[in-house]
């Protein structure tokens, strides 16, 4: 379930966000068993404060 906590997204914005979530879930579901999880490109490559 997705809950909008703040703001008032348009139907188009909400559809775009859900499309991203669905695509990510499909990519994970289609990974062969034992395969490493896809790298999360949204996360920083170095720990915060390590620079």
PDBQT receptor file of N, H, CA, C and O in Angstrom, charges set to zero:
ATOM      1  N   UNK A   1       0.839  -1.165   0.000  1.00  0.00    +0.000 N 
ATOM      2  CA  UNK A   1       0.000   0.000   0.000  1.00  0.00    +0.000 C 
ATOM      3  C   UNK A   1       0.889   1.235   0.000  1.00  0.00    +0.000 C 
ATOM      4  O   UNK A   1       1.910   1.279   0.685  1.00  0.00    +0.000 OA
ATOM      5  N   UNK A   2       0.499   2.210  -0.756  1.00  0.00    +0.000 N 
ATOM      6  H   UNK A   2      -0.331   2.175  -1.313  1.00  0.00    +0.000 HD
ATOM      7  CA  UNK A   2       1.221   3.480  -0.833  1.00  0.00    +0.000 C 
ATOM      8  C   UNK A   2       0.335   4.553  -0.226  1.00  0.00    +0.000 C 
ATOM      9  O   UNK A   2      -0.858   4.636  -0.515  1.00  0.00    +0.000 OA
ATOM     10  N   UNK A   3       0.940   5.370   0.617  1.00  0.00    +0.000 N 
ATOM     11  H   UNK A   3       1.910   5.303   0.851  1.00  0.00    +0.000 HD
ATOM     12  CA  UNK A   3       0.189   6.438   1.268  1.00  0.00    +0.000 C 
ATOM     13  C   UNK A   3       0.888   7.762   1.004  1.00  0.00    +0.000 C 
ATOM     14  O   UNK A   3       2.090   7.884   1.242  1.00  0.00    +0.000 OA
ATOM     15  N   UNK A   4       0.162   8.741   0.523  1.00  0.00    +0.000 N 
ATOM     16  H   UNK A   4      -0.814   8.642   0.331  1.00  0.00    +0.000 HD
ATOM     17  CA  UNK A   4       0.707  10.080   0.332  1.00  0.00    +0.000 C 
ATOM     18  C   UNK A   4       0.638  10.782   1.682  1.00  0.00    +0.000 C 
ATOM     19  O   UNK A   4      -0.447  11.003   2.220  1.00  0.00    +0.000 OA
ATOM     20  N   UNK A   5       1.802  11.130   2.224  1.00  0.00    +0.000 N 
ATOM     21  H   UNK A   5       2.683  10.951   1.786  1.00  0.00    +0.000 HD
ATOM     22  CA  UNK A   5       1.871  11.725   3.548  1.00  0.00    +0.000 C 
ATOM     23  C   UNK A   5       1.781  13.245   3.470  1.00  0.00    +0.000 C 
ATOM     24  O   UNK A   5       1.189  13.881   4.342  1.00  0.00    +0.000 OA
ATOM     25  N   UNK A   6       2.360  13.822   2.436  1.00  0.00    +0.000 N 
ATOM     26  H   UNK A   6       2.841  13.306   1.727  1.00  0.00    +0.000 HD
ATOM     27  CA  UNK A   6       2.377  15.267   2.329  1.00  0.00    +0.000 C 
ATOM     28  C   UNK A   6       2.190  15.648   0.864  1.00  0.00    +0.000 C 
ATOM     29  O   UNK A   6       2.730  14.989  -0.024  1.00  0.00    +0.000 OA
ATOM     30  N   UNK A   7       1.446  16.684   0.616  1.00  0.00    +0.000 N 
ATOM     31  H   UNK A   7       1.007  17.220   1.338  1.00  0.00    +0.000 HD
ATOM     32  CA  UNK A   7       1.241  17.159  -0.741  1.00  0.00    +0.000 C 
ATOM     33  C   UNK A   7      -0.033  16.589  -1.347  1.00  0.00    +0.000 C 
ATOM     34  O   UNK A   7      -0.765  15.830  -0.712  1.00  0.00    +0.000 OA
ATOM     35  N   UNK A   8      -0.265  16.965  -2.554  1.00  0.00    +0.000 N 
ATOM     36  H   UNK A   8       0.330  17.581  -3.069  1.00  0.00    +0.000 HD
ATOM     37  CA  UNK A   8      -1.461  16.528  -3.273  1.00  0.00    +0.000 C 
ATOM     38  C   UNK A   8      -1.061  16.212  -4.711  1.00  0.00    +0.000 C 
ATOM     39  O   UNK A   8      -1.234  17.051  -5.595  1.00  0.00    +0.000 OA
ATOM     40  N   UNK A   9      -0.524  15.006  -4.960  1.00  0.00    +0.000 N 
ATOM     41  H   UNK A   9      -0.384  14.325  -4.241  1.00  0.00    +0.000 HD
ATOM     42  CA  UNK A   9      -0.051  14.695  -6.309  1.00  0.00    +0.000 C 
ATOM     43  C   UNK A   9      -1.210  14.615  -7.310  1.00  0.00    +0.000 C 
ATOM     44  O   UNK A   9      -2.333  14.241  -6.973  1.00  0.00    +0.000 OA
ATOM     45  N   UNK A  10      -0.892  14.976  -8.530  1.00  0.00    +0.000 N 
ATOM     46  H   UNK A  10       0.021  15.280  -8.804  1.00  0.00    +0.000 HD
ATOM     47  CA  UNK A  10      -1.874  14.827  -9.599  1.00  0.00    +0.000 C 
ATOM     48  C   UNK A  10      -1.997  13.338  -9.919  1.00  0.00    +0.000 C 
ATOM     49  O   UNK A  10      -1.124  12.552  -9.552  1.00  0.00    +0.000 OA
ATOM     50  N   UNK A  11      -3.059  12.954 -10.590  1.00  0.00    +0.000 N 
ATOM     51  H   UNK A  11      -3.768  13.593 -10.888  1.00  0.00    +0.000 HD
ATOM     52  CA  UNK A  11      -3.162  11.542 -10.997  1.00  0.00    +0.000 C 
ATOM     53  C   UNK A  11      -1.963  11.097 -11.840  1.00  0.00    +0.000 C 
ATOM     54  O   UNK A  11      -1.528   9.950 -11.743  1.00  0.00    +0.000 OA
ATOM     55  N   UNK A  12      -1.433  11.995 -12.661  1.00  0.00    +0.000 N 
ATOM     56  H   UNK A  12      -1.786  12.928 -12.741  1.00  0.00    +0.000 HD
ATOM     57  CA  UNK A  12      -0.280  11.660 -13.503  1.00  0.00    +0.000 C 
ATOM     58  C   UNK A  12       0.976  11.440 -12.662  1.00  0.00    +0.000 C 
ATOM     59  O   UNK A  12       1.741  10.511 -12.920  1.00  0.00    +0.000 OA
ATOM     60  N   UNK A  13       1.191  12.295 -11.653  1.00  0.00    +0.000 N 
ATOM     61  H   UNK A  13       0.569  13.049 -11.443  1.00  0.00    +0.000 HD
ATOM     62  CA  UNK A  13       2.349  12.138 -10.771  1.00  0.00    +0.000 C 
ATOM     63  C   UNK A  13       2.259  10.847  -9.970  1.00  0.00    +0.000 C 
ATOM     64  O   UNK A  13       3.255  10.144  -9.800  1.00  0.00    +0.000 OA
ATOM     65  N   UNK A  14       1.086  10.543  -9.489  1.00  0.00    +0.000 N 
ATOM     66  H   UNK A  14       0.277  11.114  -9.628  1.00  0.00    +0.000 HD
ATOM     67  CA  UNK A  14       0.890   9.313  -8.728  1.00  0.00    +0.000 C 
ATOM     68  C   UNK A  14       1.103   8.091  -9.614  1.00  0.00    +0.000 C 
ATOM     69  O   UNK A  14       1.708   7.109  -9.184  1.00  0.00    +0.000 OA
ATOM     70  N   UNK A  15       0.611   8.145 -10.842  1.00  0.00    +0.000 N 
ATOM     71  H   UNK A  15       0.120   8.942 -11.191  1.00  0.00    +0.000 HD
ATOM     72  CA  UNK A  15       0.805   7.031 -11.778  1.00  0.00    +0.000 C 
ATOM     73  C   UNK A  15       2.287   6.836 -12.092  1.00  0.00    +0.000 C 
ATOM     74  O   UNK A  15       2.752   5.701 -12.191  1.00  0.00    +0.000 OA
ATOM     75  N   UNK A  16       3.029   7.927 -12.250  1.00  0.00    +0.000 N 
ATOM     76  H   UNK A  16       2.651   8.849 -12.169  1.00  0.00    +0.000 HD
ATOM     77  CA  UNK A  16       4.459   7.825 -12.533  1.00  0.00    +0.000 C 
ATOM     78  C   UNK A  16       5.198   7.195 -11.356  1.00  0.00    +0.000 C 
ATOM     79  O   UNK A  16       6.058   6.335 -11.549  1.00  0.00    +0.000 OA
ATOM     80  N   UNK A  17       4.867   7.620 -10.145  1.00  0.00    +0.000 N 
ATOM     81  H   UNK A  17       4.168   8.318  -9.989  1.00  0.00    +0.000 HD
ATOM     82  CA  UNK A  17       5.516   7.048  -8.966  1.00  0.00    +0.000 C 
ATOM     83  C   UNK A  17       5.210   5.560  -8.837  1.00  0.00    +0.000 C 
ATOM     84  O   UNK A  17       6.099   4.766  -8.527  1.00  0.00    +0.000 OA
ATOM     85  N   UNK A  18       3.983   5.188  -9.068  1.00  0.00    +0.000 N 
ATOM     86  H   UNK A  18       3.261   5.832  -9.319  1.00  0.00    +0.000 HD
ATOM     87  CA  UNK A  18       3.611   3.770  -8.974  1.00  0.00    +0.000 C 
ATOM     88  C   UNK A  18       4.277   2.947 -10.070  1.00  0.00    +0.000 C 
ATOM     89  O   UNK A  18       4.622   1.787  -9.847  1.00  0.00    +0.000 OA
ATOM     90  N   UNK A  19       4.459   3.530 -11.248  1.00  0.00    +0.000 N 
ATOM     91  H   UNK A  19       4.178   4.472 -11.430  1.00  0.00    +0.000 HD
ATOM     92  CA  UNK A  19       5.139   2.817 -12.336  1.00  0.00    +0.000 C 
ATOM     93  C   UNK A  19       6.581   2.504 -11.951  1.00  0.00    +0.000 C 
ATOM     94  O   UNK A  19       7.088   1.426 -12.261  1.00  0.00    +0.000 OA
ATOM     95  N   UNK A  20       7.238   3.440 -11.277  1.00  0.00    +0.000 N 
ATOM     96  H   UNK A  20       6.826   4.316 -11.024  1.00  0.00    +0.000 HD
ATOM     97  CA  UNK A  20       8.621   3.212 -10.828  1.00  0.00    +0.000 C 
ATOM     98  C   UNK A  20       8.656   2.092  -9.789  1.00  0.00    +0.000 C 
ATOM     99  O   UNK A  20       9.514   1.212  -9.856  1.00  0.00    +0.000 OA
ATOM    100  N   UNK A  21       7.745   2.121  -8.845  1.00  0.00    +0.000 N 
ATOM    101  H   UNK A  21       7.048   2.837  -8.791  1.00  0.00    +0.000 HD
ATOM    102  CA  UNK A  21       7.701   1.085  -7.812  1.00  0.00    +0.000 C 
ATOM    103  C   UNK A  21       7.424  -0.286  -8.437  1.00  0.00    +0.000 C 
ATOM    104  O   UNK A  21       8.059  -1.275  -8.072  1.00  0.00    +0.000 OA
ATOM    105  N   UNK A  22       6.487  -0.342  -9.368  1.00  0.00    +0.000 N 
ATOM    106  H   UNK A  22       5.971   0.462  -9.664  1.00  0.00    +0.000 HD
ATOM    107  CA  UNK A  22       6.164  -1.610 -10.032  1.00  0.00    +0.000 C 
ATOM    108  C   UNK A  22       7.340  -2.123 -10.848  1.00  0.00    +0.000 C 
ATOM    109  O   UNK A  22       7.612  -3.324 -10.844  1.00  0.00    +0.000 OA
ATOM    110  N   UNK A  23       8.041  -1.237 -11.549  1.00  0.00    +0.000 N 
ATOM    111  H   UNK A  23       7.819  -0.262 -11.552  1.00  0.00    +0.000 HD
ATOM    112  CA  UNK A  23       9.186  -1.659 -12.354  1.00  0.00    +0.000 C 
ATOM    113  C   UNK A  23      10.297  -2.210 -11.463  1.00  0.00    +0.000 C 
ATOM    114  O   UNK A  23      10.934  -3.210 -11.794  1.00  0.00    +0.000 OA
ATOM    115  N   UNK A  24      10.518  -1.556 -10.345  1.00  0.00    +0.000 N 
ATOM    116  H   UNK A  24      10.001  -0.744 -10.076  1.00  0.00    +0.000 HD
ATOM    117  CA  UNK A  24      11.548  -2.022  -9.410  1.00  0.00    +0.000 C 
ATOM    118  C   UNK A  24      11.176  -3.398  -8.838  1.00  0.00    +0.000 C 
ATOM    119  O   UNK A  24      12.026  -4.282  -8.739  1.00  0.00    +0.000 OA
ATOM    120  N   UNK A  25       9.917  -3.568  -8.468  1.00  0.00    +0.000 N 
ATOM    121  H   UNK A  25       9.227  -2.849  -8.549  1.00  0.00    +0.000 HD
ATOM    122  CA  UNK A  25       9.468  -4.856  -7.936  1.00  0.00    +0.000 C 
ATOM    123  C   UNK A  25       9.587  -5.948  -8.988  1.00  0.00    +0.000 C 
ATOM    124  O   UNK A  25       9.971  -7.073  -8.671  1.00  0.00    +0.000 OA
ATOM    125  N   UNK A  26       9.264  -5.630 -10.233  1.00  0.00    +0.000 N 
ATOM    126  H   UNK A  26       8.952  -4.716 -10.491  1.00  0.00    +0.000 HD
ATOM    127  CA  UNK A  26       9.363  -6.618 -11.308  1.00  0.00    +0.000 C 
ATOM    128  C   UNK A  26      10.814  -7.004 -11.562  1.00  0.00    +0.000 C 
ATOM    129  O   UNK A  26      11.111  -8.169 -11.825  1.00  0.00    +0.000 OA
ATOM    130  N   UNK A  27      11.720  -6.033 -11.483  1.00  0.00    +0.000 N 
ATOM    131  H   UNK A  27      11.479  -5.087 -11.269  1.00  0.00    +0.000 HD
ATOM    132  CA  UNK A  27      13.139  -6.323 -11.704  1.00  0.00    +0.000 C 
ATOM    133  C   UNK A  27      13.672  -7.258 -10.627  1.00  0.00    +0.000 C 
ATOM    134  O   UNK A  27      14.444  -8.171 -10.920  1.00  0.00    +0.000 OA
ATOM    135  N   UNK A  28      13.268  -7.035  -9.398  1.00  0.00    +0.000 N 
ATOM    136  H   UNK A  28      12.641  -6.293  -9.159  1.00  0.00    +0.000 HD
ATOM    137  CA  UNK A  28      13.714  -7.899  -8.301  1.00  0.00    +0.000 C 
ATOM    138  C   UNK A  28      13.095  -9.287  -8.435  1.00  0.00    +0.000 C 
ATOM    139  O   UNK A  28      13.767 -10.290  -8.195  1.00  0.00    +0.000 OA
ATOM    140  N   UNK A  29      11.820  -9.353  -8.816  1.00  0.00    +0.000 N 
ATOM    141  H   UNK A  29      11.274  -8.538  -9.011  1.00  0.00    +0.000 HD
ATOM    142  CA  UNK A  29      11.128 -10.643  -8.939  1.00  0.00    +0.000 C 
ATOM    143  C   UNK A  29      11.702 -11.486 -10.072  1.00  0.00    +0.000 C 
ATOM    144  O   UNK A  29      11.630 -12.714 -10.019  1.00  0.00    +0.000 OA
ATOM    145  N   UNK A  30      12.272 -10.849 -11.098  1.00  0.00    +0.000 N 
ATOM    146  H   UNK A  30      12.331  -9.852 -11.141  1.00  0.00    +0.000 HD
ATOM    147  CA  UNK A  30      12.798 -11.586 -12.247  1.00  0.00    +0.000 C 
ATOM    148  C   UNK A  30      14.255 -11.989 -12.096  1.00  0.00    +0.000 C 
ATOM    149  O   UNK A  30      14.828 -12.565 -13.020  1.00  0.00    +0.000 OA
ATOM    150  N   UNK A  31      14.868 -11.702 -10.953  1.00  0.00    +0.000 N 
ATOM    151  H   UNK A  31      14.403 -11.234 -10.202  1.00  0.00    +0.000 HD
ATOM    152  CA  UNK A  31      16.245 -12.101 -10.715  1.00  0.00    +0.000 C 
ATOM    153  C   UNK A  31      16.297 -13.606 -10.479  1.00  0.00    +0.000 C 
ATOM    154  O   UNK A  31      15.471 -14.144  -9.742  1.00  0.00    +0.000 OA
ATOM    155  N   UNK A  32      17.257 -14.290 -11.094  1.00  0.00    +0.000 N 
ATOM    156  H   UNK A  32      17.928 -13.852 -11.692  1.00  0.00    +0.000 HD
ATOM    157  CA  UNK A  32      17.405 -15.718 -10.804  1.00  0.00    +0.000 C 
ATOM    158  C   UNK A  32      17.751 -15.920  -9.327  1.00  0.00    +0.000 C 
ATOM    159  O   UNK A  32      18.385 -15.062  -8.714  1.00  0.00    +0.000 OA
ATOM    160  N   UNK A  33      17.340 -17.039  -8.766  1.00  0.00    +0.000 N 
ATOM    161  H   UNK A  33      16.825 -17.737  -9.265  1.00  0.00    +0.000 HD
ATOM    162  CA  UNK A  33      17.639 -17.278  -7.351  1.00  0.00    +0.000 C 
ATOM    163  C   UNK A  33      19.146 -17.373  -7.170  1.00  0.00    +0.000 C 
ATOM    164  O   UNK A  33      19.838 -17.992  -7.979  1.00  0.00    +0.000 OA
ATOM    165  N   UNK A  34      19.641 -16.769  -6.127  1.00  0.00    +0.000 N 
ATOM    166  H   UNK A  34      19.078 -16.266  -5.470  1.00  0.00    +0.000 HD
ATOM    167  CA  UNK A  34      21.068 -16.761  -5.861  1.00  0.00    +0.000 C 
ATOM    168  C   UNK A  34      21.796 -15.604  -6.507  1.00  0.00    +0.000 C 
ATOM    169  O   UNK A  34      22.964 -15.367  -6.198  1.00  0.00    +0.000 OA
ATOM    170  N   UNK A  35      21.135 -14.869  -7.404  1.00  0.00    +0.000 N 
ATOM    171  H   UNK A  35      20.186 -15.061  -7.655  1.00  0.00    +0.000 HD
ATOM    172  CA  UNK A  35      21.773 -13.728  -8.054  1.00  0.00    +0.000 C 
ATOM    173  C   UNK A  35      21.824 -12.559  -7.072  1.00  0.00    +0.000 C 
ATOM    174  O   UNK A  35      20.919 -12.388  -6.256  1.00  0.00    +0.000 OA
ATOM    175  N   UNK A  36      22.882 -11.758  -7.155  1.00  0.00    +0.000 N 
ATOM    176  H   UNK A  36      23.617 -11.897  -7.819  1.00  0.00    +0.000 HD
ATOM    177  CA  UNK A  36      22.938 -10.604  -6.253  1.00  0.00    +0.000 C 
ATOM    178  C   UNK A  36      21.829  -9.608  -6.593  1.00  0.00    +0.000 C 
ATOM    179  O   UNK A  36      21.416  -9.489  -7.747  1.00  0.00    +0.000 OA
ATOM    180  N   UNK A  37      21.361  -8.905  -5.582  1.00  0.00    +0.000 N 
ATOM    181  H   UNK A  37      21.696  -9.001  -4.645  1.00  0.00    +0.000 HD
ATOM    182  CA  UNK A  37      20.315  -7.904  -5.789  1.00  0.00    +0.000 C 
ATOM    183  C   UNK A  37      20.869  -6.768  -6.634  1.00  0.00    +0.000 C 
ATOM    184  O   UNK A  37      22.059  -6.462  -6.553  1.00  0.00    +0.000 OA
ATOM    185  N   UNK A  38      20.018  -6.134  -7.449  1.00  0.00    +0.000 N 
ATOM    186  H   UNK A  38      19.052  -6.382  -7.515  1.00  0.00    +0.000 HD
ATOM    187  CA  UNK A  38      20.507  -5.004  -8.247  1.00  0.00    +0.000 C 
ATOM    188  C   UNK A  38      21.015  -3.887  -7.342  1.00  0.00    +0.000 C 
ATOM    189  O   UNK A  38      20.470  -3.650  -6.263  1.00  0.00    +0.000 OA
ATOM    190  N   UNK A  39      22.060  -3.206  -7.791  1.00  0.00    +0.000 N 
ATOM    191  H   UNK A  39      22.503  -3.398  -8.667  1.00  0.00    +0.000 HD
ATOM    192  CA  UNK A  39      22.631  -2.095  -7.020  1.00  0.00    +0.000 C 
ATOM    193  C   UNK A  39      21.642  -0.944  -6.973  1.00  0.00    +0.000 C 
ATOM    194  O   UNK A  39      21.076  -0.558  -7.996  1.00  0.00    +0.000 OA
ATOM    195  N   UNK A  40      21.443  -0.409  -5.805  1.00  0.00    +0.000 N 
ATOM    196  H   UNK A  40      21.904  -0.722  -4.975  1.00  0.00    +0.000 HD
ATOM    197  CA  UNK A  40      20.534   0.716  -5.627  1.00  0.00    +0.000 C 
ATOM    198  C   UNK A  40      21.270   1.990  -6.001  1.00  0.00    +0.000 C 
ATOM    199  O   UNK A  40      22.120   2.459  -5.243  1.00  0.00    +0.000 OA
ATOM    200  N   UNK A  41      20.957   2.556  -7.157  1.00  0.00    +0.000 N 
ATOM    201  H   UNK A  41      20.267   2.176  -7.772  1.00  0.00    +0.000 HD
ATOM    202  CA  UNK A  41      21.657   3.743  -7.634  1.00  0.00    +0.000 C 
ATOM    203  C   UNK A  41      21.189   5.007  -6.929  1.00  0.00    +0.000 C 
ATOM    204  O   UNK A  41      21.766   6.073  -7.145  1.00  0.00    +0.000 OA
ATOM    205  N   UNK A  42      20.164   4.919  -6.096  1.00  0.00    +0.000 N 
ATOM    206  H   UNK A  42      19.695   4.053  -5.921  1.00  0.00    +0.000 HD
ATOM    207  CA  UNK A  42      19.686   6.089  -5.372  1.00  0.00    +0.000 C 
ATOM    208  C   UNK A  42      20.507   6.321  -4.111  1.00  0.00    +0.000 C 
ATOM    209  O   UNK A  42      20.503   7.423  -3.563  1.00  0.00    +0.000 OA
ATOM    210  N   UNK A  43      21.205   5.299  -3.651  1.00  0.00    +0.000 N 
ATOM    211  H   UNK A  43      21.208   4.404  -4.097  1.00  0.00    +0.000 HD
ATOM    212  CA  UNK A  43      21.984   5.413  -2.426  1.00  0.00    +0.000 C 
ATOM    213  C   UNK A  43      23.369   5.978  -2.752  1.00  0.00    +0.000 C 
ATOM    214  O   UNK A  43      23.891   5.742  -3.841  1.00  0.00    +0.000 OA
ATOM    215  N   UNK A  44      23.961   6.716  -1.824  1.00  0.00    +0.000 N 
ATOM    216  H   UNK A  44      23.537   6.908  -0.939  1.00  0.00    +0.000 HD
ATOM    217  CA  UNK A  44      25.318   7.227  -2.065  1.00  0.00    +0.000 C 
ATOM    218  C   UNK A  44      26.303   6.068  -2.131  1.00  0.00    +0.000 C 
ATOM    219  O   UNK A  44      26.124   5.056  -1.453  1.00  0.00    +0.000 OA
ATOM    220  N   UNK A  45      27.342   6.216  -2.946  1.00  0.00    +0.000 N 
ATOM    221  H   UNK A  45      27.487   7.038  -3.496  1.00  0.00    +0.000 HD
ATOM    222  CA  UNK A  45      28.323   5.135  -3.100  1.00  0.00    +0.000 C 
ATOM    223  C   UNK A  45      29.289   5.074  -1.922  1.00  0.00    +0.000 C 
ATOM    224  O   UNK A  45      29.928   4.044  -1.704  1.00  0.00    +0.000 OA
ATOM    225  N   UNK A  46      29.406   6.162  -1.157  1.00  0.00    +0.000 N 
ATOM    226  H   UNK A  46      28.887   6.999  -1.334  1.00  0.00    +0.000 HD
ATOM    227  CA  UNK A  46      30.235   6.151   0.040  1.00  0.00    +0.000 C 
ATOM    228  C   UNK A  46      29.361   6.461   1.238  1.00  0.00    +0.000 C 
ATOM    229  O   UNK A  46      28.382   7.198   1.123  1.00  0.00    +0.000 OA
ATOM    230  N   UNK A  47      29.706   5.907   2.380  1.00  0.00    +0.000 N 
ATOM    231  H   UNK A  47      30.502   5.309   2.474  1.00  0.00    +0.000 HD
ATOM    232  CA  UNK A  47      28.912   6.193   3.575  1.00  0.00    +0.000 C 
ATOM    233  C   UNK A  47      28.929   7.687   3.886  1.00  0.00    +0.000 C 
ATOM    234  O   UNK A  47      29.923   8.373   3.650  1.00  0.00    +0.000 OA
ATOM    235  N   UNK A  48      27.836   8.168   4.407  1.00  0.00    +0.000 N 
ATOM    236  H   UNK A  48      27.028   7.611   4.599  1.00  0.00    +0.000 HD
ATOM    237  CA  UNK A  48      27.736   9.570   4.770  1.00  0.00    +0.000 C 
ATOM    238  C   UNK A  48      28.754   9.889   5.847  1.00  0.00    +0.000 C 
ATOM    239  O   UNK A  48      28.852   9.168   6.840  1.00  0.00    +0.000 OA
ATOM    240  N   UNK A  49      29.511  10.956   5.664  1.00  0.00    +0.000 N 
ATOM    241  H   UNK A  49      29.431  11.542   4.858  1.00  0.00    +0.000 HD
ATOM    242  CA  UNK A  49      30.532  11.352   6.622  1.00  0.00    +0.000 C 
ATOM    243  C   UNK A  49      31.876  10.716   6.383  1.00  0.00    +0.000 C 
ATOM    244  O   UNK A  49      32.825  11.007   7.111  1.00  0.00    +0.000 OA
ATOM    245  N   UNK A  50      31.995   9.845   5.378  1.00  0.00    +0.000 N 
ATOM    246  H   UNK A  50      31.224   9.608   4.787  1.00  0.00    +0.000 HD
ATOM    247  CA  UNK A  50      33.255   9.158   5.124  1.00  0.00    +0.000 C 
ATOM    248  C   UNK A  50      34.179   9.967   4.219  1.00  0.00    +0.000 C 
ATOM    249  O   UNK A  50      35.351   9.621   4.069  1.00  0.00    +0.000 OA
ATOM    250  N   UNK A  51      33.676  11.020   3.625  1.00  0.00    +0.000 N 
ATOM    251  H   UNK A  51      32.724  11.301   3.747  1.00  0.00    +0.000 HD
ATOM    252  CA  UNK A  51      34.496  11.793   2.677  1.00  0.00    +0.000 C 
ATOM    253  C   UNK A  51      35.442  12.718   3.357  1.00  0.00    +0.000 C 
ATOM    254  O   UNK A  51      36.194  13.431   2.693  1.00  0.00    +0.000 OA
TER     255      UNK A  51
